[in-house]
Amino acid sequence: MRSRDGIFRTCLRGIYSCSWKRSKESKQNCVCCWFSFLSLVSILTLSWMYICFVAYNDHNDVNWKAFESLSVWVNWYMIVVILSAVLATYCLLFLVFSLVLISIKEPLALHWLHKVLLFMGLVIVALGICVMSVRWKEEWSTVHLSLQATAPFLHLGAVVALIIISWLVFQSYYRARRTVSKIFIIGVFMAVLVMVFLSPLLIHSPCLTDKLPPKPGLVGHRGAPMLAPENTIMSFNSSVACNVTAFETDVQLSKDMVPFLMHDNGMNFLRRTTNVDDVFQNRTYSKSSDFTWEELQRLNAGEWFVRTNPFWSVSFLSEKDKALARQQKVPSLEQLLDFAKQHNISLIFDLKNGNDEDCNNTIMTILNSRISHSLIWWLPSKCRKDVKKQAPGFRWVYSSPKGLVAGQILNVKYNNLSTEEISNLTSQDVMVNLWVVNERWLFSLLWCAGASSVTTNACHLLKDMSQPDWHLAPHVYRIIWITADVVSLLVMIALFCVQGKARNQIFVLESERTVPLLNF
């Protein structure tokens, strides 16, 4: 048993200090400072990992910004997540090692290499937070929303963490020789304990409810872009299997006035999702009207999806589906209208250029298709007045909640509204559609809040959800909260007593050893 303990201590010491020999305590400088620094960096990296997890719903925003600068489509966000996970794991492991070393009374001698890596970790996290605050500040609203979904679990996790840490706190309390030190240790711990125990008083979540609203409808964002190339007939056909209530797309006008489907616009607007550089080599272009419809039909709009695997989902497709994806072409609005009419699915779209010419040709294409006017959700703000005269049966979509009345549709980004605002609007029979929602936790939260529908890239993941990932009646959560606090408090009292009893036994044994020496 002694040799095993020796091996265990030696391995821990070697990992932590890169030295197999026991350091003398007199040589330990600023041990408490380095332990505090390690704890701080560990908490920060764990918090940053949480932010990365929450922001993953919008990871395409990061990839899109990078594509605009580099003209290369790479899943940069996933690279950031992997690096953050490695950093957080490294810091947490060393924090655990340091706590174990403290518990077995080994001196902490953190090697200089680990100190450098910890400083680098702190810089990386600080840089990430600064970049997010400057270039992606709207994502902080998502973090705030996420706390409504995760706060009850974070509370329970904090309670468990306090139970684990309490053993070391009580050990430090009994080791302290001065009364002031004892009071400081137990005082700080009790303050933290009270804050954690009472934190549920500040938790407000729509998922703590006695009445669950109906499940939100699903709107296919450019079809089903995780299953097929976006804005292609294959993509919209894949979203039909998800029972979507509407297709969401983007409309532009070719040189010969044919409305077609394409999200990207402006300089190099075809480069990401087609093989335009291969078909039209050395050709410069900056807008949709630089190409005729016949030229657009020469482009392949699906090969990029199989090659770049933008959502890491291509591996789940069959070889037949991959082959079909490689054959996709740029579709016209007329083709999608016929497809939507065939399946009785609504259509919501944005006019990327938004001028009168685009608007007039688009409305004429819709009217000529003879699709039911009730299936068209008119989103563009341009020429809305003229459209109302030509097609009063369209459903009108707005981007601001001001002045909306029952029966109208609000279409906004999911983090532009609080859960309370969503509930208030839907209670007034205003249809609230939120975009773009891909993660289960976010969909569950918005479901609890009463959202009417969500625009999503992941309809195949959300369609089978029969209920939110979690929802509880308020009185049930109160029981769980109080029970967890009481049980954890009893456990910590027991640990305190065990530590005290063990300390008294050690004191008695030391006294028995000194008595014979004194008598002699």
N, C-alpha and C positions, 0 to 999 in steps of 0.2 A: 504494500500500500504506500509506503514511504517513497519507493522508487517511482511509482506512478505519479505521486504528487510532485516529485522532483522534476519529472519529465514535463508535466503540465505547466509548472511554474516556469521552467526553462523555455518552453515553446512560446508561452505568452510574452515572456521577457524579450525573447529574440525578435518576435514580430513587432513589438511595440518600440523597443529601443535599438534594434539591430545589434544587440550585444547579448551573448549567452552568459556573461558573468553578472553577478548581482552588484548593482551600483551601490556605493556608500551613500547614505542619506545626506551626509554633509555636503556632497557634491551636487545635490539637487537644488538648482536655482529656479525660482519663480514657478515651482511645480503647480501651485494653485492657479496661477495666471494662465499657464498653458492648458490646464484642464478646463478652465473657464472658456478659453478661446476655442478649444476643441468642441465643447458643448454648444457654444454659440454658432460655430460654423455648421455643426451637425443639424441644429434646428433650422438654420437658414437654408441649407441644401434640401432638407426634407420639405420645407415650405415651398421652395422653388420647384421641387418635383411635383408637389400638389398643384401648383399653378400651371405647370406644363400639362399635367393630366387634365385639368379643367379646360385649358385653352385648346386642347386637341380637337374639340368640336370645330374650331375655326382654323385648323392648321393649313388649309388651302390658301388662306389669306397671306401667310408667310411665304409659301411656295410661289404664289402669284407675284408678290412684290419682288422676289428674287428673280423670277423669270423676266419681269419687265426690265431689270437691270442687266441680267446676264444672257438673256435669250436662250437659256438652257433650262429644261424642265427637270428638276431633281426634287425629291422629297426631303428638302432641307430641314423641315420641322422634325422629322423622324430622327435625323442625325442629332439634332439638339436634344431630343428626348433621351436617346441612348447615352449620350455623353453626360447628361444630367443624372440619369439613373446610376451610371458608374460612379460619379462623384458622390452622390448621396449614399450609395452602398459603402463606399470606402470610408466616409466620415462616420457613418453609423457603426460600422464594424469596429473602428478604433475607439469610439466612445464606449462600446460594450466592453472591449478589451481593457480600457482604463478603469471601468467600474469593477470588473472582475479583479484586476490587480489591486485596487483599493481594498476590496473585500478580503483578500488574502494577505493584506499588509505588505505588498510588494511596492517598493518605491517607483514612482513614475518618472521615467527618463526618456521622454519622447525624442527620437532621433531627428537631427537637423533636416534630413530629407523629407520626413513627414511634416515638419513645420513649414517647409517651403511649399509642399503640396497643399497644405491647409490654407496658406495665404493665397495660392493660386485659385483654390476653390472659392474663397471669399470674394476674390476679384471677379471671377466668372459669374457668380450669383449677382453681385452688385451691378455688373455690366448688363446682365440679362434684365434685371429689374429696371435699370435706367432706360435701356432701349425700348422696353415694353411701355414705360411711362411716357416716352416721347413719341414713339412711332405707332403704338398700338394701344393707346390709353383706354379705348372703349372696352378692352378686354377686362379691365378691372371691374366693370359691371357684371361680367360673367363670373368672376371670382366671388363677388358679393352674392349673386344668385346661387352659386354652388354651395355656399354655406347653409342655405336653407335646405339643401338636399343632404348635406353631410354632417351638419352640426350635431345632431343627436349621436351619431357614431363617433365623431371626434370627442365628444364628452365622455362616452364610455371608454374610448381608447386612453384618454387622459387619466381617467380613474384607475385603469389597469396599470398605466405607467407609474402613477403615484404609489401604488401598492408595491411595485418592484423597487422603486427608488427609496421607499421608506426604510427598507432594511439597512441601506447604507447611511441614510440620515440618522437613524437611531444608533447605529454603530458609531458614527462621528459624535453624536451627543454624549454617549457614555465614555468615549475616549477623551473628550474635552476635559481639561483639568480646571479651567476657570469657570466660575458661575456665569460671567458675562457671555462667554462663548456658548455655553449651554443654552442660555436664554435666546441668544441671537439665532442659533441653529433651529431650535424648536419654534421660535417665533416666525421666522421666514417660512418654514415648512407649513405651519398652521395657516398663515396668510394665503399661501398658494392653495392649500387644501380647501379653504372656505370659498375662494374664487372659483375653483373647479366644481365644487359641490353645488354652488348656486348659479353657475353659468346657464343652466336650462331656463332660468327666468328670462333670459335675453333671447332665447331661441324662438323664432316665429317662422313656421313653415306651412305652406298650403297643404302639405301632405299629412299634417296633423289635423284630420278632419273626420267628422262623423258621416259626411255625405260626399261620395266621390262623383265628380262630373263625368259626362260621357267621354269616351275616348276621342281625341282629336282626329280629324281626317288627315290623310296624307296627300301632299302635293309633290309630284315627281319633279325634282329640280333638274331641268334639262333631260328629263326622263329618269333613268336609273343609272347614273354615271359610274357607280361602283361595279355594275354588271355589264356595261356596254359603253362604247364611246359616246360621250355627251352630245346632245342635240342631233342624234341620228334616229332613224326609224327603229332600229334595233333597240336603242335605249328606251324609247317611249313604249315599245312593245314589251320590254322587260318590266317596265313599271306597271303595265296593265295587270300583271300577275300579283302585284301588291295591293290591288283594289284601290288605286289612287282615285281621289275625287277630281283631280285636275292635273294637267300638264303645265309645267312652267318652262318658258323658253325665251329666246331673244331673237328679234327680227331686224334684218337689215335689207337694203335694197341694192340689187345689182345694177350694172350700167344700163341694161335694157329694161329696167323697172320691174324686175321679178323679186318679190319678197322671199328671202331665204333665211334659214336658221343658223345663227352663229353668235356666240357670246362675245369673243374678243373683237375689239374694234380699234381704229386708229392705226398707227404705224405697225407694220408687220402683223396685221390682225389674223392672218391665216397660218402663221408659222407654227404655233403650238399644236394645233389639232389637225393639220393637213400636211401633205408632202409638196406644198407649193414651191419650195426651193428646188425640188427635183424636176417638177413639171415645167416651171417657168424660171429657168436659171437666169441669174443676173437681172431679173426684172424688179424694178422699184415700184412700190405701191404704198398707199397710206390710208385708203378708205375703200369701202365696199364697192363704190361705183367705178373703181379701177378695173373691175372684172365683169365680163358678161356672164349670163347664166350658163351658156354653153361652156365657157372656160371653167367655171366653178364645178361643172359636172365632170370635168376631166380629173379633178382632185380626188385623192383617197382620204377619207375622213375617219378611218378606223385603225390603220396600221400603227399610228402613234400610241394608241391605247394599249395594245399588246406589247409594244416595245418599251414604253416608259413605265407601265404599270403604276399609274398615279395614286391608286388607293391600296396597293399591295393586294389586290383581289383577283388578278388574272389567273393565278394558280388554282383558283376554285372553279374556273370555267372548264367545260369539256373542250376537247379538240375541235368538235363541230362548232361550238360557240366562238372559239378563237378564230376559226376560219371565216365564220360569218362576220365577225367584227372587222377583220382585215378587208372585207369587201364593201364596207359602208361608204356612202357618198354624202355630200352636203345636201340635205333635203330642202325643199321649198315649203313655204307656209301653206300653200294649197295642199300639199301631200299630208301635212300634219292635220289640217282641218278635216280632210276626208277620213283620216285615221281616227280623230277624236269623235267625229259624227258616227262612225261605224261602231265605236265602243261606248257612245253616250257619256263621254268624259269631258269635263270643262277644260277651258284653255285660258291661261293667264300669261301675258308676255310683256316684254319691255321693248320699246323702239330704241335701239342703240344710238341712232343719229337724231331722231326726234324732230326732224324738220317737217314742213307741211307736205312736201312731196312724198316722203316716206309714209306719212299718216294717211294721205288720200289713197295711195296705191294699196296700202294694207287694208283699209276699210272696204275698198272695192273688192279685194280678193276675198275677204270674209263674207261679204254680202253675196258674191257670186257663187260661193261654195254651198249656199242654202243651209248652212248649219243653224241649229236652233239658237236664237239670240240669247236665250237664258244660259247657254253653255259658254258664252264669252264673258270673261272677267276683264273689263277694260281698265288697264293700269296706267298707260301713258297719260301724263297731265296735258301734253300738247294736244291741241285741236279737240279737246273734250266737248266743248260747246257744240261744234259742228257734228261730232259723232253722235251726240244725244239727239240731234235733229234727224239724222239718217237712220239711227238704230236705237230707238228709246228702250228697246227690250234688253239691251246689254246690262250686265251687273257691273256697278261702278265700284272701283277699288281706289282707296285713298291711302296716303302715306302719313297722315297726321290724325290723331284722335279728336281734334277739335271740331265741334259741330256735327259729329256723326249722329245719325238717327237709326232706329231699328231697321234691319234689312240691308244696311250698307256694309261694305267689307273694308277692314283695316288691314293693310299689309305692311309690316315693319320688321326690322331685325329683332330677334328675340330678346336682346338685352337692352332695347330702347324703352321697354315697359317693365314696371315692377309687377310682381305677381298680384298685388292688390289692384293695380290698374287693369290688369287682364280680367280679373274676376268682376270688377265693376262694369267694364264694357260689355262682357258677355251677358251679364245680368240684365242689361238694357237691350238685349237682342241684336247687338252689333257683332258681326262675325269677325273674329280676330285670327288672322293668318300670320304666323311668325316664321321667319327664315333666318338662316338655314340651320336646321336641327338634325344632328346625326347621331348623337350619343344617347344611350338609354337613360342615363341619370337625368339629362336635361329634358328629354321627352317626358319622363315620369313627372318631373317637377312642373312642367307646363301643363301636363294632363291634370294634375291636382289643382292647378290654378284656374283651370277651365278654358284653356285655349280651344278655339273652334277647329283649327287645322294648323299643320306645320309643313313648310316646304323642306324637303329632305333629300340628301344624296343616298340615304341608307334605308329606303323603303322596305327592302327585303329583311332588314333586321328589326324594324319596328312593327311590321304588319302582324306578327304573331303574338305580340304582347297583349294579354288579356286583362292586365291590370298594371299599375305602376310598380316599379321595383320594390317600393315600400310605401305604405301609408298606414297610419294608426289613428285610432280615436284618441282625442286629447287625454281622457282619463286613463287609458291604457299606458300612454307614454309617461304620465305622471307616476304611475305605479312602478314602471321600469326604472325611472329616474331615481325615485326615493329608495327603492330596493337596492339598486346598485350603490348608492351613496352609503346606505346603512351597512350593507355587507362589507364594503371596502373599509369603512371606519372600524368595524369590529375586527377585521383581519389585521389592520394596522395596529390596533390596541394590543392584539395578541402578539404581534411581532415585537412591539415595544416591551411587553412583559417578558417575552422569551429572551430578548437581548439583555434586559436588566438581570434576569436570573443567571444567564451565562456569565455576565460580567461579575456578579457576586461570587460565583463559584471560582472564577479565576482569581479574584481578590483573596478568597479563603485559602486557596492552594498556595498562593504566593506568601501569605501570612504564615502558613504551616512550615514553609521552607525556611523562613527567616527566624522562627522561634528557637530551634536547636542551636543555630549559630549564635544567637544572643545569649542563651544559657551557657554555652561553652565559654 
